[in-house]
Amino acid sequence: MKQRDYYFDNAKFILIFFVVFGHLLRSFIEDNEMIYNVYKVIYTFHMPAFILVSGFFARGFNKKGYVMKIAKKLILPYFIFQLIYSIFYYFLYSKSTFTMDPLNPHWSLWFLISLFCWNIMLIGFSKIKAPIGLLIAFGLGLAVGYVDWISNYLSLSRTFVFFPLFLLGYHMTKDHIKTLTRPAFKVGAFVVFTAVFLGFLFNPEVDYKWLLGSKPYSMMEAASISSMFTRLGFYLLSLLMVFSFLTIVPKKQYFFTDLGKNTLYVYLLHGFFVRTFRESEVQNFFQSPERILLLAVIALLLTFLLSSKYAAAIAQPLIEFKTSRINRLKTRFTAILRFYRRKLLSS
């Protein structure tokens, strides 16, 4: 059990790092082909893997009060951060009027709405045999691209496009994970990552927007029967990359393992830093490809900072509506003060 916990916490920490890194890279993809290729490689697996792992742990949807529980966990923070980001953007972009559309999620907040919907959809799909349910889910993901009005509104497009990955994660077992993480598969996983990078390198015309799942076919090309097969190809690519990623995730406990439990904090908070970075002159320093490594270091440091117990303690009231983390810090800080006070008095 512990090994499983370490494994998934490691996976979540690594994935949230790639989320932050990918968002930092976004400013440079139009001007640098190498950065654009790295960006596309990241987007083939980071959110799909997050979604699959989320489905793996979605086991309690039949329990009494589960819907209210996840509504409190996902929908309430969504509305709070939708408002906070609306205020933040008003000042950051010096807007003339303040607007807040609760049904059109800001940037990364789509994941909260979609995750809520995926859990609700499981109530019905869990009653269907896995192969049939997955076929229906993939069919919906392919078909929804032909409906032009389904896009970012209520995150409907991403909800349908990425639900098959969530459902697949739900149907996966610990034995499946054990099979994926066999040492014999690790070399193959690295070969896959290399091949996908080279594939993007030699096919620069591949549009990254296919990896976002947020737009109808008509916004990426003239919608035709081939559009469905293009999305199907990206489904297969993402599945291959997700399984390759899961193959190379370490199983042991490391210094960052416990921080994998705080990925929601990083996900909700990093946007303030990334958006400020995009509007600043600082980003001009990172125009050359060799500075990607420095950008990766910044992404890693930001991930460590926002997943730390201190950041979590400050943000917990807004995200979990609790103060237990800050209370623990207060207790620990008070104990330290008492210890040193006694030492001073005794000396």
MODELLER restraints for C-alpha pairs under 7 A, 6 or more apart:
rsr = mdl.restraints
at = mdl.atoms
rsr.add(forms.Gaussian(group=physical.xy_distance, feature=features.Distance(at['CA:3:A'], at['CA:251:A']), mean=6.15, stdev=0.5))
rsr.add(forms.Gaussian(group=physical.xy_distance, feature=features.Distance(at['CA:3:A'], at['CA:252:A']), mean=6.70, stdev=0.5))
rsr.add(forms.Gaussian(group=physical.xy_distance, feature=features.Distance(at['CA:6:A'], at['CA:251:A']), mean=5.92, stdev=0.5))
rsr.add(forms.Gaussian(group=physical.xy_distance, feature=features.Distance(at['CA:6:A'], at['CA:252:A']), mean=6.10, stdev=0.5))
rsr.add(forms.Gaussian(group=physical.xy_distance, feature=features.Distance(at['CA:6:A'], at['CA:253:A']), mean=5.59, stdev=0.5))
rsr.add(forms.Gaussian(group=physical.xy_distance, feature=features.Distance(at['CA:6:A'], at['CA:257:A']), mean=6.29, stdev=0.5))
rsr.add(forms.Gaussian(group=physical.xy_distance, feature=features.Distance(at['CA:7:A'], at['CA:249:A']), mean=6.85, stdev=0.5))
rsr.add(forms.Gaussian(group=physical.xy_distance, feature=features.Distance(at['CA:7:A'], at['CA:250:A']), mean=6.22, stdev=0.5))
rsr.add(forms.Gaussian(group=physical.xy_distance, feature=features.Distance(at['CA:7:A'], at['CA:251:A']), mean=4.42, stdev=0.5))
rsr.add(forms.Gaussian(group=physical.xy_distance, feature=features.Distance(at['CA:7:A'], at['CA:252:A']), mean=6.84, stdev=0.5))
rsr.add(forms.Gaussian(group=physical.xy_distance, feature=features.Distance(at['CA:9:A'], at['CA:257:A']), mean=5.53, stdev=0.5))
rsr.add(forms.Gaussian(group=physical.xy_distance, feature=features.Distance(at['CA:9:A'], at['CA:258:A']), mean=6.63, stdev=0.5))
rsr.add(forms.Gaussian(group=physical.xy_distance, feature=features.Distance(at['CA:9:A'], at['CA:260:A']), mean=4.33, stdev=0.5))
rsr.add(forms.Gaussian(group=physical.xy_distance, feature=features.Distance(at['CA:9:A'], at['CA:261:A']), mean=6.08, stdev=0.5))
rsr.add(forms.Gaussian(group=physical.xy_distance, feature=features.Distance(at['CA:10:A'], at['CA:249:A']), mean=6.85, stdev=0.5))
rsr.add(forms.Gaussian(group=physical.xy_distance, feature=features.Distance(at['CA:10:A'], at['CA:250:A']), mean=6.78, stdev=0.5))
rsr.add(forms.Gaussian(group=physical.xy_distance, feature=features.Distance(at['CA:10:A'], at['CA:257:A']), mean=5.11, stdev=0.5))
rsr.add(forms.Gaussian(group=physical.xy_distance, feature=features.Distance(at['CA:10:A'], at['CA:260:A']), mean=5.96, stdev=0.5))
rsr.add(forms.Gaussian(group=physical.xy_distance, feature=features.Distance(at['CA:11:A'], at['CA:249:A']), mean=5.90, stdev=0.5))
rsr.add(forms.Gaussian(group=physical.xy_distance, feature=features.Distance(at['CA:12:A'], at['CA:260:A']), mean=5.21, stdev=0.5))
rsr.add(forms.Gaussian(group=physical.xy_distance, feature=features.Distance(at['CA:12:A'], at['CA:263:A']), mean=6.74, stdev=0.5))
rsr.add(forms.Gaussian(group=physical.xy_distance, feature=features.Distance(at['CA:13:A'], at['CA:259:A']), mean=6.52, stdev=0.5))
rsr.add(forms.Gaussian(group=physical.xy_distance, feature=features.Distance(at['CA:13:A'], at['CA:260:A']), mean=4.28, stdev=0.5))
rsr.add(forms.Gaussian(group=physical.xy_distance, feature=features.Distance(at['CA:13:A'], at['CA:263:A']), mean=6.61, stdev=0.5))
rsr.add(forms.Gaussian(group=physical.xy_distance, feature=features.Distance(at['CA:15:A'], at['CA:46:A']), mean=5.55, stdev=0.5))
rsr.add(forms.Gaussian(group=physical.xy_distance, feature=features.Distance(at['CA:15:A'], at['CA:50:A']), mean=6.92, stdev=0.5))
rsr.add(forms.Gaussian(group=physical.xy_distance, feature=features.Distance(at['CA:16:A'], at['CA:263:A']), mean=6.24, stdev=0.5))
rsr.add(forms.Gaussian(group=physical.xy_distance, feature=features.Distance(at['CA:17:A'], at['CA:299:A']), mean=6.49, stdev=0.5))
rsr.add(forms.Gaussian(group=physical.xy_distance, feature=features.Distance(at['CA:17:A'], at['CA:300:A']), mean=5.99, stdev=0.5))
rsr.add(forms.Gaussian(group=physical.xy_distance, feature=features.Distance(at['CA:17:A'], at['CA:303:A']), mean=5.83, stdev=0.5))
rsr.add(forms.Gaussian(group=physical.xy_distance, feature=features.Distance(at['CA:18:A'], at['CA:42:A']), mean=6.74, stdev=0.5))
rsr.add(forms.Gaussian(group=physical.xy_distance, feature=features.Distance(at['CA:18:A'], at['CA:46:A']), mean=6.43, stdev=0.5))
rsr.add(forms.Gaussian(group=physical.xy_distance, feature=features.Distance(at['CA:19:A'], at['CA:46:A']), mean=6.62, stdev=0.5))
rsr.add(forms.Gaussian(group=physical.xy_distance, feature=features.Distance(at['CA:20:A'], at['CA:270:A']), mean=6.89, stdev=0.5))
rsr.add(forms.Gaussian(group=physical.xy_distance, feature=features.Distance(at['CA:20:A'], at['CA:299:A']), mean=5.74, stdev=0.5))
rsr.add(forms.Gaussian(group=physical.xy_distance, feature=features.Distance(at['CA:21:A'], at['CA:296:A']), mean=5.98, stdev=0.5))
rsr.add(forms.Gaussian(group=physical.xy_distance, feature=features.Distance(at['CA:21:A'], at['CA:299:A']), mean=5.13, stdev=0.5))
rsr.add(forms.Gaussian(group=physical.xy_distance, feature=features.Distance(at['CA:22:A'], at['CA:39:A']), mean=5.95, stdev=0.5))
rsr.add(forms.Gaussian(group=physical.xy_distance, feature=features.Distance(at['CA:22:A'], at['CA:42:A']), mean=6.66, stdev=0.5))
rsr.add(forms.Gaussian(group=physical.xy_distance, feature=features.Distance(at['CA:23:A'], at['CA:274:A']), mean=6.87, stdev=0.5))
rsr.add(forms.Gaussian(group=physical.xy_distance, feature=features.Distance(at['CA:24:A'], at['CA:274:A']), mean=6.12, stdev=0.5))
rsr.add(forms.Gaussian(group=physical.xy_distance, feature=features.Distance(at['CA:25:A'], at['CA:39:A']), mean=6.63, stdev=0.5))
rsr.add(forms.Gaussian(group=physical.xy_distance, feature=features.Distance(at['CA:27:A'], at['CA:278:A']), mean=6.54, stdev=0.5))
rsr.add(forms.Gaussian(group=physical.xy_distance, feature=features.Distance(at['CA:28:A'], at['CA:35:A']), mean=6.77, stdev=0.5))
rsr.add(forms.Gaussian(group=physical.xy_distance, feature=features.Distance(at['CA:28:A'], at['CA:287:A']), mean=6.87, stdev=0.5))
rsr.add(forms.Gaussian(group=physical.xy_distance, feature=features.Distance(at['CA:29:A'], at['CA:35:A']), mean=5.74, stdev=0.5))
rsr.add(forms.Gaussian(group=physical.xy_distance, feature=features.Distance(at['CA:29:A'], at['CA:36:A']), mean=4.36, stdev=0.5))
rsr.add(forms.Gaussian(group=physical.xy_distance, feature=features.Distance(at['CA:34:A'], at['CA:289:A']), mean=6.88, stdev=0.5))
rsr.add(forms.Gaussian(group=physical.xy_distance, feature=features.Distance(at['CA:35:A'], at['CA:289:A']), mean=6.66, stdev=0.5))
rsr.add(forms.Gaussian(group=physical.xy_distance, feature=features.Distance(at['CA:37:A'], at['CA:197:A']), mean=6.48, stdev=0.5))
rsr.add(forms.Gaussian(group=physical.xy_distance, feature=features.Distance(at['CA:37:A'], at['CA:200:A']), mean=5.85, stdev=0.5))
rsr.add(forms.Gaussian(group=physical.xy_distance, feature=features.Distance(at['CA:37:A'], at['CA:201:A']), mean=6.17, stdev=0.5))
rsr.add(forms.Gaussian(group=physical.xy_distance, feature=features.Distance(at['CA:40:A'], at['CA:208:A']), mean=5.93, stdev=0.5))
rsr.add(forms.Gaussian(group=physical.xy_distance, feature=features.Distance(at['CA:41:A'], at['CA:196:A']), mean=6.91, stdev=0.5))
rsr.add(forms.Gaussian(group=physical.xy_distance, feature=features.Distance(at['CA:41:A'], at['CA:197:A']), mean=6.12, stdev=0.5))
rsr.add(forms.Gaussian(group=physical.xy_distance, feature=features.Distance(at['CA:43:A'], at['CA:211:A']), mean=6.24, stdev=0.5))
rsr.add(forms.Gaussian(group=physical.xy_distance, feature=features.Distance(at['CA:44:A'], at['CA:211:A']), mean=6.31, stdev=0.5))
rsr.add(forms.Gaussian(group=physical.xy_distance, feature=features.Distance(at['CA:44:A'], at['CA:238:A']), mean=5.00, stdev=0.5))
rsr.add(forms.Gaussian(group=physical.xy_distance, feature=features.Distance(at['CA:44:A'], at['CA:241:A']), mean=6.51, stdev=0.5))
rsr.add(forms.Gaussian(group=physical.xy_distance, feature=features.Distance(at['CA:45:A'], at['CA:238:A']), mean=5.61, stdev=0.5))
rsr.add(forms.Gaussian(group=physical.xy_distance, feature=features.Distance(at['CA:45:A'], at['CA:241:A']), mean=5.50, stdev=0.5))
rsr.add(forms.Gaussian(group=physical.xy_distance, feature=features.Distance(at['CA:45:A'], at['CA:242:A']), mean=5.09, stdev=0.5))
rsr.add(forms.Gaussian(group=physical.xy_distance, feature=features.Distance(at['CA:48:A'], at['CA:165:A']), mean=6.56, stdev=0.5))
rsr.add(forms.Gaussian(group=physical.xy_distance, feature=features.Distance(at['CA:48:A'], at['CA:238:A']), mean=6.85, stdev=0.5))
rsr.add(forms.Gaussian(group=physical.xy_distance, feature=features.Distance(at['CA:48:A'], at['CA:242:A']), mean=6.77, stdev=0.5))
rsr.add(forms.Gaussian(group=physical.xy_distance, feature=features.Distance(at['CA:49:A'], at['CA:242:A']), mean=5.30, stdev=0.5))
rsr.add(forms.Gaussian(group=physical.xy_distance, feature=features.Distance(at['CA:51:A'], at['CA:165:A']), mean=6.28, stdev=0.5))
rsr.add(forms.Gaussian(group=physical.xy_distance, feature=features.Distance(at['CA:51:A'], at['CA:166:A']), mean=5.27, stdev=0.5))
rsr.add(forms.Gaussian(group=physical.xy_distance, feature=features.Distance(at['CA:52:A'], at['CA:165:A']), mean=5.09, stdev=0.5))
rsr.add(forms.Gaussian(group=physical.xy_distance, feature=features.Distance(at['CA:52:A'], at['CA:166:A']), mean=4.65, stdev=0.5))
rsr.add(forms.Gaussian(group=physical.xy_distance, feature=features.Distance(at['CA:52:A'], at['CA:168:A']), mean=6.59, stdev=0.5))
rsr.add(forms.Gaussian(group=physical.xy_distance, feature=features.Distance(at['CA:52:A'], at['CA:169:A']), mean=4.35, stdev=0.5))
rsr.add(forms.Gaussian(group=physical.xy_distance, feature=features.Distance(at['CA:53:A'], at['CA:169:A']), mean=5.89, stdev=0.5))
rsr.add(forms.Gaussian(group=physical.xy_distance, feature=features.Distance(at['CA:54:A'], at['CA:166:A']), mean=6.63, stdev=0.5))
rsr.add(forms.Gaussian(group=physical.xy_distance, feature=features.Distance(at['CA:55:A'], at['CA:166:A']), mean=4.39, stdev=0.5))
rsr.add(forms.Gaussian(group=physical.xy_distance, feature=features.Distance(at['CA:55:A'], at['CA:167:A']), mean=6.00, stdev=0.5))
rsr.add(forms.Gaussian(group=physical.xy_distance, feature=features.Distance(at['CA:55:A'], at['CA:169:A']), mean=4.47, stdev=0.5))
rsr.add(forms.Gaussian(group=physical.xy_distance, feature=features.Distance(at['CA:55:A'], at['CA:170:A']), mean=4.41, stdev=0.5))
rsr.add(forms.Gaussian(group=physical.xy_distance, feature=features.Distance(at['CA:56:A'], at['CA:169:A']), mean=4.33, stdev=0.5))
rsr.add(forms.Gaussian(group=physical.xy_distance, feature=features.Distance(at['CA:56:A'], at['CA:170:A']), mean=4.30, stdev=0.5))
rsr.add(forms.Gaussian(group=physical.xy_distance, feature=features.Distance(at['CA:56:A'], at['CA:172:A']), mean=6.38, stdev=0.5))
rsr.add(forms.Gaussian(group=physical.xy_distance, feature=features.Distance(at['CA:57:A'], at['CA:170:A']), mean=6.91, stdev=0.5))
rsr.add(forms.Gaussian(group=physical.xy_distance, feature=features.Distance(at['CA:58:A'], at['CA:119:A']), mean=6.94, stdev=0.5))
rsr.add(forms.Gaussian(group=physical.xy_distance, feature=features.Distance(at['CA:58:A'], at['CA:170:A']), mean=6.33, stdev=0.5))
rsr.add(forms.Gaussian(group=physical.xy_distance, feature=features.Distance(at['CA:60:A'], at['CA:66:A']), mean=6.89, stdev=0.5))
rsr.add(forms.Gaussian(group=physical.xy_distance, feature=features.Distance(at['CA:61:A'], at['CA:119:A']), mean=6.82, stdev=0.5))
rsr.add(forms.Gaussian(group=physical.xy_distance, feature=features.Distance(at['CA:61:A'], at['CA:123:A']), mean=6.73, stdev=0.5))
rsr.add(forms.Gaussian(group=physical.xy_distance, feature=features.Distance(at['CA:70:A'], at['CA:116:A']), mean=6.71, stdev=0.5))
rsr.add(forms.Gaussian(group=physical.xy_distance, feature=features.Distance(at['CA:71:A'], at['CA:116:A']), mean=6.93, stdev=0.5))
rsr.add(forms.Gaussian(group=physical.xy_distance, feature=features.Distance(at['CA:73:A'], at['CA:320:A']), mean=6.60, stdev=0.5))
rsr.add(forms.Gaussian(group=physical.xy_distance, feature=features.Distance(at['CA:74:A'], at['CA:112:A']), mean=5.40, stdev=0.5))
rsr.add(forms.Gaussian(group=physical.xy_distance, feature=features.Distance(at['CA:74:A'], at['CA:116:A']), mean=6.44, stdev=0.5))
rsr.add(forms.Gaussian(group=physical.xy_distance, feature=features.Distance(at['CA:75:A'], at['CA:112:A']), mean=6.72, stdev=0.5))
rsr.add(forms.Gaussian(group=physical.xy_distance, feature=features.Distance(at['CA:75:A'], at['CA:113:A']), mean=6.59, stdev=0.5))
rsr.add(forms.Gaussian(group=physical.xy_distance, feature=features.Distance(at['CA:77:A'], at['CA:318:A']), mean=6.83, stdev=0.5))
rsr.add(forms.Gaussian(group=physical.xy_distance, feature=features.Distance(at['CA:77:A'], at['CA:319:A']), mean=5.39, stdev=0.5))
rsr.add(forms.Gaussian(group=physical.xy_distance, feature=features.Distance(at['CA:78:A'], at['CA:109:A']), mean=6.53, stdev=0.5))
rsr.add(forms.Gaussian(group=physical.xy_distance, feature=features.Distance(at['CA:78:A'], at['CA:112:A']), mean=6.26, stdev=0.5))
rsr.add(forms.Gaussian(group=physical.xy_distance, feature=features.Distance(at['CA:79:A'], at['CA:102:A']), mean=6.68, stdev=0.5))
rsr.add(forms.Gaussian(group=physical.xy_distance, feature=features.Distance(at['CA:82:A'], at['CA:102:A']), mean=6.66, stdev=0.5))
rsr.add(forms.Gaussian(group=physical.xy_distance, feature=features.Distance(at['CA:82:A'], at['CA:105:A']), mean=6.78, stdev=0.5))
rsr.add(forms.Gaussian(group=physical.xy_distance, feature=features.Distance(at['CA:82:A'], at['CA:106:A']), mean=6.41, stdev=0.5))
rsr.add(forms.Gaussian(group=physical.xy_distance, feature=features.Distance(at['CA:83:A'], at['CA:100:A']), mean=6.53, stdev=0.5))
rsr.add(forms.Gaussian(group=physical.xy_distance, feature=features.Distance(at['CA:86:A'], at['CA:99:A']), mean=6.93, stdev=0.5))
rsr.add(forms.Gaussian(group=physical.xy_distance, feature=features.Distance(at['CA:86:A'], at['CA:100:A']), mean=5.80, stdev=0.5))
rsr.add(forms.Gaussian(group=physical.xy_distance, feature=features.Distance(at['CA:90:A'], at['CA:98:A']), mean=6.10, stdev=0.5))
rsr.add(forms.Gaussian(group=physical.xy_distance, feature=features.Distance(at['CA:103:A'], at['CA:153:A']), mean=6.13, stdev=0.5))
rsr.add(forms.Gaussian(group=physical.xy_distance, feature=features.Distance(at['CA:103:A'], at['CA:154:A']), mean=5.16, stdev=0.5))
rsr.add(forms.Gaussian(group=physical.xy_distance, feature=features.Distance(at['CA:104:A'], at['CA:152:A']), mean=6.35, stdev=0.5))
rsr.add(forms.Gaussian(group=physical.xy_distance, feature=features.Distance(at['CA:104:A'], at['CA:153:A']), mean=4.83, stdev=0.5))
rsr.add(forms.Gaussian(group=physical.xy_distance, feature=features.Distance(at['CA:104:A'], at['CA:154:A']), mean=5.60, stdev=0.5))
rsr.add(forms.Gaussian(group=physical.xy_distance, feature=features.Distance(at['CA:105:A'], at['CA:154:A']), mean=6.64, stdev=0.5))
rsr.add(forms.Gaussian(group=physical.xy_distance, feature=features.Distance(at['CA:105:A'], at['CA:155:A']), mean=6.93, stdev=0.5))
rsr.add(forms.Gaussian(group=physical.xy_distance, feature=features.Distance(at['CA:110:A'], at['CA:155:A']), mean=5.42, stdev=0.5))
rsr.add(forms.Gaussian(group=physical.xy_distance, feature=features.Distance(at['CA:113:A'], at['CA:154:A']), mean=6.98, stdev=0.5))
rsr.add(forms.Gaussian(group=physical.xy_distance, feature=features.Distance(at['CA:113:A'], at['CA:155:A']), mean=6.67, stdev=0.5))
rsr.add(forms.Gaussian(group=physical.xy_distance, feature=features.Distance(at['CA:114:A'], at['CA:155:A']), mean=6.29, stdev=0.5))
rsr.add(forms.Gaussian(group=physical.xy_distance, feature=features.Distance(at['CA:114:A'], at['CA:159:A']), mean=4.90, stdev=0.5))
rsr.add(forms.Gaussian(group=physical.xy_distance, feature=features.Distance(at['CA:118:A'], at['CA:163:A']), mean=6.27, stdev=0.5))
rsr.add(forms.Gaussian(group=physical.xy_distance, feature=features.Distance(at['CA:125:A'], at['CA:133:A']), mean=5.95, stdev=0.5))
rsr.add(forms.Gaussian(group=physical.xy_distance, feature=features.Distance(at['CA:130:A'], at['CA:171:A']), mean=6.81, stdev=0.5))
rsr.add(forms.Gaussian(group=physical.xy_distance, feature=features.Distance(at['CA:134:A'], at['CA:164:A']), mean=6.11, stdev=0.5))
rsr.add(forms.Gaussian(group=physical.xy_distance, feature=features.Distance(at['CA:134:A'], at['CA:167:A']), mean=6.92, stdev=0.5))
rsr.add(forms.Gaussian(group=physical.xy_distance, feature=features.Distance(at['CA:137:A'], at['CA:163:A']), mean=6.60, stdev=0.5))
rsr.add(forms.Gaussian(group=physical.xy_distance, feature=features.Distance(at['CA:137:A'], at['CA:164:A']), mean=5.14, stdev=0.5))
rsr.add(forms.Gaussian(group=physical.xy_distance, feature=features.Distance(at['CA:138:A'], at['CA:164:A']), mean=5.60, stdev=0.5))
rsr.add(forms.Gaussian(group=physical.xy_distance, feature=features.Distance(at['CA:140:A'], at['CA:160:A']), mean=6.38, stdev=0.5))
rsr.add(forms.Gaussian(group=physical.xy_distance, feature=features.Distance(at['CA:141:A'], at['CA:160:A']), mean=5.05, stdev=0.5))
rsr.add(forms.Gaussian(group=physical.xy_distance, feature=features.Distance(at['CA:141:A'], at['CA:161:A']), mean=4.12, stdev=0.5))
rsr.add(forms.Gaussian(group=physical.xy_distance, feature=features.Distance(at['CA:142:A'], at['CA:228:A']), mean=5.54, stdev=0.5))
rsr.add(forms.Gaussian(group=physical.xy_distance, feature=features.Distance(at['CA:142:A'], at['CA:231:A']), mean=6.63, stdev=0.5))
rsr.add(forms.Gaussian(group=physical.xy_distance, feature=features.Distance(at['CA:144:A'], at['CA:157:A']), mean=6.97, stdev=0.5))
rsr.add(forms.Gaussian(group=physical.xy_distance, feature=features.Distance(at['CA:145:A'], at['CA:216:A']), mean=4.31, stdev=0.5))
rsr.add(forms.Gaussian(group=physical.xy_distance, feature=features.Distance(at['CA:145:A'], at['CA:217:A']), mean=5.07, stdev=0.5))
rsr.add(forms.Gaussian(group=physical.xy_distance, feature=features.Distance(at['CA:146:A'], at['CA:216:A']), mean=6.09, stdev=0.5))
rsr.add(forms.Gaussian(group=physical.xy_distance, feature=features.Distance(at['CA:146:A'], at['CA:217:A']), mean=6.06, stdev=0.5))
rsr.add(forms.Gaussian(group=physical.xy_distance, feature=features.Distance(at['CA:146:A'], at['CA:223:A']), mean=6.87, stdev=0.5))
rsr.add(forms.Gaussian(group=physical.xy_distance, feature=features.Distance(at['CA:147:A'], at['CA:216:A']), mean=6.44, stdev=0.5))
rsr.add(forms.Gaussian(group=physical.xy_distance, feature=features.Distance(at['CA:148:A'], at['CA:216:A']), mean=5.45, stdev=0.5))
rsr.add(forms.Gaussian(group=physical.xy_distance, feature=features.Distance(at['CA:148:A'], at['CA:218:A']), mean=6.90, stdev=0.5))
rsr.add(forms.Gaussian(group=physical.xy_distance, feature=features.Distance(at['CA:150:A'], at['CA:156:A']), mean=6.02, stdev=0.5))
rsr.add(forms.Gaussian(group=physical.xy_distance, feature=features.Distance(at['CA:150:A'], at['CA:157:A']), mean=5.55, stdev=0.5))
rsr.add(forms.Gaussian(group=physical.xy_distance, feature=features.Distance(at['CA:150:A'], at['CA:216:A']), mean=6.81, stdev=0.5))
rsr.add(forms.Gaussian(group=physical.xy_distance, feature=features.Distance(at['CA:151:A'], at['CA:157:A']), mean=4.85, stdev=0.5))
rsr.add(forms.Gaussian(group=physical.xy_distance, feature=features.Distance(at['CA:151:A'], at['CA:214:A']), mean=5.55, stdev=0.5))
rsr.add(forms.Gaussian(group=physical.xy_distance, feature=features.Distance(at['CA:151:A'], at['CA:215:A']), mean=5.07, stdev=0.5))
rsr.add(forms.Gaussian(group=physical.xy_distance, feature=features.Distance(at['CA:151:A'], at['CA:216:A']), mean=6.37, stdev=0.5))
rsr.add(forms.Gaussian(group=physical.xy_distance, feature=features.Distance(at['CA:152:A'], at['CA:214:A']), mean=6.00, stdev=0.5))
rsr.add(forms.Gaussian(group=physical.xy_distance, feature=features.Distance(at['CA:157:A'], at['CA:213:A']), mean=6.44, stdev=0.5))
rsr.add(forms.Gaussian(group=physical.xy_distance, feature=features.Distance(at['CA:157:A'], at['CA:214:A']), mean=5.23, stdev=0.5))
rsr.add(forms.Gaussian(group=physical.xy_distance, feature=features.Distance(at['CA:157:A'], at['CA:215:A']), mean=6.59, stdev=0.5))
rsr.add(forms.Gaussian(group=physical.xy_distance, feature=features.Distance(at['CA:158:A'], at['CA:213:A']), mean=5.14, stdev=0.5))
rsr.add(forms.Gaussian(group=physical.xy_distance, feature=features.Distance(at['CA:158:A'], at['CA:214:A']), mean=5.22, stdev=0.5))
rsr.add(forms.Gaussian(group=physical.xy_distance, feature=features.Distance(at['CA:161:A'], at['CA:213:A']), mean=5.84, stdev=0.5))
rsr.add(forms.Gaussian(group=physical.xy_distance, feature=features.Distance(at['CA:180:A'], at['CA:246:A']), mean=6.90, stdev=0.5))
rsr.add(forms.Gaussian(group=physical.xy_distance, feature=features.Distance(at['CA:180:A'], at['CA:247:A']), mean=5.20, stdev=0.5))
rsr.add(forms.Gaussian(group=physical.xy_distance, feature=features.Distance(at['CA:181:A'], at['CA:246:A']), mean=6.93, stdev=0.5))
rsr.add(forms.Gaussian(group=physical.xy_distance, feature=features.Distance(at['CA:181:A'], at['CA:247:A']), mean=4.45, stdev=0.5))
rsr.add(forms.Gaussian(group=physical.xy_distance, feature=features.Distance(at['CA:181:A'], at['CA:248:A']), mean=6.80, stdev=0.5))
rsr.add(forms.Gaussian(group=physical.xy_distance, feature=features.Distance(at['CA:185:A'], at['CA:247:A']), mean=6.71, stdev=0.5))
rsr.add(forms.Gaussian(group=physical.xy_distance, feature=features.Distance(at['CA:186:A'], at['CA:247:A']), mean=5.96, stdev=0.5))
rsr.add(forms.Gaussian(group=physical.xy_distance, feature=features.Distance(at['CA:186:A'], at['CA:248:A']), mean=5.75, stdev=0.5))
rsr.add(forms.Gaussian(group=physical.xy_distance, feature=features.Distance(at['CA:189:A'], at['CA:244:A']), mean=4.46, stdev=0.5))
rsr.add(forms.Gaussian(group=physical.xy_distance, feature=features.Distance(at['CA:189:A'], at['CA:245:A']), mean=6.97, stdev=0.5))
rsr.add(forms.Gaussian(group=physical.xy_distance, feature=features.Distance(at['CA:189:A'], at['CA:247:A']), mean=6.66, stdev=0.5))
rsr.add(forms.Gaussian(group=physical.xy_distance, feature=features.Distance(at['CA:200:A'], at['CA:206:A']), mean=6.97, stdev=0.5))
rsr.add(forms.Gaussian(group=physical.xy_distance, feature=features.Distance(at['CA:217:A'], at['CA:223:A']), mean=5.16, stdev=0.5))
rsr.add(forms.Gaussian(group=physical.xy_distance, feature=features.Distance(at['CA:217:A'], at['CA:227:A']), mean=6.43, stdev=0.5))
rsr.add(forms.Gaussian(group=physical.xy_distance, feature=features.Distance(at['CA:259:A'], at['CA:307:A']), mean=5.61, stdev=0.5))
rsr.add(forms.Gaussian(group=physical.xy_distance, feature=features.Distance(at['CA:259:A'], at['CA:308:A']), mean=6.65, stdev=0.5))
rsr.add(forms.Gaussian(group=physical.xy_distance, feature=features.Distance(at['CA:262:A'], at['CA:307:A']), mean=5.21, stdev=0.5))
rsr.add(forms.Gaussian(group=physical.xy_distance, feature=features.Distance(at['CA:263:A'], at['CA:307:A']), mean=6.43, stdev=0.5))
rsr.add(forms.Gaussian(group=physical.xy_distance, feature=features.Distance(at['CA:265:A'], at['CA:306:A']), mean=6.48, stdev=0.5))
rsr.add(forms.Gaussian(group=physical.xy_distance, feature=features.Distance(at['CA:265:A'], at['CA:307:A']), mean=6.27, stdev=0.5))
rsr.add(forms.Gaussian(group=physical.xy_distance, feature=features.Distance(at['CA:265:A'], at['CA:312:A']), mean=6.44, stdev=0.5))
rsr.add(forms.Gaussian(group=physical.xy_distance, feature=features.Distance(at['CA:266:A'], at['CA:303:A']), mean=6.34, stdev=0.5))
rsr.add(forms.Gaussian(group=physical.xy_distance, feature=features.Distance(at['CA:266:A'], at['CA:306:A']), mean=5.10, stdev=0.5))
rsr.add(forms.Gaussian(group=physical.xy_distance, feature=features.Distance(at['CA:266:A'], at['CA:307:A']), mean=5.73, stdev=0.5))
rsr.add(forms.Gaussian(group=physical.xy_distance, feature=features.Distance(at['CA:277:A'], at['CA:283:A']), mean=6.40, stdev=0.5))
rsr.add(forms.Gaussian(group=physical.xy_distance, feature=features.Distance(at['CA:305:A'], at['CA:311:A']), mean=6.85, stdev=0.5))
rsr.add(forms.Gaussian(group=physical.xy_distance, feature=features.Distance(at['CA:313:A'], at['CA:325:A']), mean=4.70, stdev=0.5))
rsr.add(forms.Gaussian(group=physical.xy_distance, feature=features.Distance(at['CA:313:A'], at['CA:326:A']), mean=4.60, stdev=0.5))
rsr.add(forms.Gaussian(group=physical.xy_distance, feature=features.Distance(at['CA:314:A'], at['CA:326:A']), mean=6.72, stdev=0.5))
rsr.add(forms.Gaussian(group=physical.xy_distance, feature=features.Distance(at['CA:316:A'], at['CA:322:A']), mean=5.95, stdev=0.5))
rsr.add(forms.Gaussian(group=physical.xy_distance, feature=features.Distance(at['CA:316:A'], at['CA:323:A']), mean=6.40, stdev=0.5))
rsr.add(forms.Gaussian(group=physical.xy_distance, feature=features.Distance(at['CA:317:A'], at['CA:323:A']), mean=5.73, stdev=0.5))
